[in-house]
């Protein structure tokens, strides 16, 4: 019975540590953390994910509490021992979503994923919004971040240094 209580926490811990280790292995140490605005339109998907997981966690937590075996009364926290897993899960998701993007030795990591410098096709600025075009194979993806104006100059210098220069293959020669 104790294993059934502890197993989800161990599993969640392995997932979180495995994700952090894989990201470090693939992208290396952090060069610079990006000061972005969290409350902006470009983060609407993060808000949506947090709300959906909070609602799902709430209903799953209620289901667990209603269907507990009789032995759960003897646990330290009683029938709520199972419910704390969903709070830990929400804490892990929120921590990932609010994490600041980082420029790393071998690429960029954001709450939406991580990409190596060779996959960054281009970047551009529109006021204080950074648009990054990412190319993996034949698929292209856009990433945008609203950056604090004070961090823009330093971020631009690092991006100029790290983003590979693309040759203009599509232009006609005269």
Secondary structure, 3 states (H helix, E strand, C coil): CHHHHHHHHHHHHHHHHHHHHHHHHHHCCEEEECCECCCCHHHHHHHHHHHHHHHHHHHHHHHHHHCCCHHHHHCCCHHHHCCHHHHHHHHHHHHHHHCCCEEECCEEEECCEEEEHHHEEEEEEECCEEEEEEEECCEEEEEEEEECHHHHHHHHHHHHHHCCCCCCCCCCCC
